[in-house]
Amino acid sequence: MRTQEFDSDSFAELITAELVRIRPHLGAAELSPDASLTQDLGLDSLDLEQLFAFIKSNVADLDLTPWFLSAARRGSDSLASLARFVAAASAQPRAA
């Protein structure tokens, strides 16, 4: 598992590439930063698990639960909000 620091734009690109791998039929227009992972892109629980596993393989010790619970309740589970969350979390110092 590797840990690196990401800015939200670079991580959004990684997430977008992974979403295309998970769901090859998704087009560039559908993968806008404001696209909801569940409502607009139609990701189900297995798709989300694959996406979250990919994220965790890039950012060690990242708990996505707080983001998902908050974003899902507000209906804002967008690519951009996920990228911002991961970028902020990856910038936090890790305990040794």
Long-range contacts (C-beta under 8 A, 24 or more apart in sequence): 1-56, 1-57, 1-60, 2-57, 2-58, 2-60, 3-58, 3-59, 3-60, 3-61, 3-90, 3-94, 4-58, 4-59, 4-90, 5-87, 5-90, 5-91, 6-58, 6-59, 6-83, 6-86, 6-87, 6-90, 7-87, 8-80, 8-83, 8-84, 8-86, 8-87, 9-83, 11-83, 11-86, 11-87, 11-90, 12-79, 12-80, 12-83, 14-58, 15-51, 15-55, 15-79, 15-82, 15-83, 15-86, 16-79, 18-50, 18-51, 18-54, 19-43, 19-51, 19-79, 22-47, 22-50, 22-51, 23-47, 31-79, 32-79, 33-78, 33-79, 33-80, 33-83, 34-78, 34-79, 34-80, 35-78, 35-79, 36-75, 36-76, 36-77, 36-78, 37-77, 37-78, 37-79, 37-82, 38-72, 38-77, 39-75, 39-77, 55-82, 55-86, 59-86, 59-89, 59-90, 60-94, 61-94, 62-86, 62-89, 62-90
